[in-house]
């Protein structure tokens, strides 16, 4: 990497004529690990606003004159190093922002939009080179047959998951349809006896309500069977959650349910199929409507979990008790794991390469944890 950095910034010098340059990678905790400085003994100031912009939107950055922007002109590092213009672009590979290139000059207005576009093109070439070098180092630690073994294991797991999905579907259908059918049967038997006209109308209304519920369940079953594979791209997960909370706010208000949403990480870009992920959130929120007591405050939190992003529904007491609801010997026999809504949400999260985890000691499906990878998985 040192030789690559020397050659790269030597070429940059002839094109961008920078005073300082910086190549760095993001670590799991959000910090930057420098791979190359230009000059080697120097340092480069990067404001939190630049990093936040890179994390949240993946946008490149062009600074034409630091002293004319309020967010920069009072920063001591900017003044001390006499920075006036700068360009900064993210390193993106496989839908993950994992580093950046930064160049600056002491001349105002030196860099223009064309410079930014050219540096962005260079970064798109450099990103896979760095990632491939990292992957090659990892591969050397594996046996020669590791790739083939992983492929065979993956094929078996896919086949097992397909079979398990149909089993869970049958269980969910039986669970969801059994209750309304019991209501229909009991009501019909009562109507067979002599009743007044008003009583019969009430019975008919109960039957109609149960039939409508069965129809709604069957529509959800159709959706479950026909869930397509996710078409993922980088999405802001915090915005998707906020949008779905807004969709269900009316239902929750009637029940006195008060959700509170907080984001404890700047790294909110995740490769997702936004439509399918919102469908999974809708299923989880509908389960909340049935499972959580009235007049309740319910926290929903987004935070980091290693190289994954984690969504907490409720307040976990002990994360060591959490497990996949369909793992043998976990919580698969608890009645709430048979629900159609949770089965659909679990399927969508699993298709994204993520995990849905329930508390094995809880008396209901909440608290719940959903974890999603920040990178594309083959």
Secondary structure, DSSP 8 states (H G I E B T S, - for coil): -HHHHHHHHHHHHHHH--SEEEEEEE-TTS-EEEEEEESTT------HHHHHHHHHH---EEES-GGGSHHHHT-HHHHHTT--EEEEEEEEETTEEEEEEEEEESSTT---HHHHHHHHHHHHHHHHHHHHHHHHHHHTTS-TTHHHHHHHHHHHHHHHHHHHHHHHHHHHHHHHHHHHHHHHHHHHHHHTS---HHHHHHHHHHHHHHHHHHHHHHHHHHHHHT------EEEEHHHHHHHHHHHHHHHHHHHTEEEEEEE--S--EEEE-HHHHHHHHHHHHHHHHHHS-SSEEEEEEEEEETTEEEEEES--S-GGGEEETTSTTTTTTSGGGG-HHHHHHHHHHHHTT-EEEEETT-SSS-SEEEEEESS---
